[in-house]
């Protein structure tokens, strides 16, 4: 017998996030902390990662969630797991 589940669907519509489901979640990250521990500027991290400084800024501010390959490169660069950098949290 199939088990019913609530499915969360998110999309961007005209710049506004539309979410259906039980709880909204956001992705938090420790990128700024990890970068500061190494005394790297956003520009220095961007060059090591092969992205723009604006991309690093947007990730740190939570305005952009990186693609999986970028998240893996960040984990390799910081010598940690992806989940040590990015965590999902329920929004209140």
Buried (B, 14 or more C-beta within 10 A) or exposed (E): EEEEEEEEEEEEEEEEEEEEEEEEBEEEBBBBEBBEEEEBEBEBBBBBBEBEBEBBBBBBEEEBBBEEEBBEBBBEBBEEEBEBBBEEEEEE
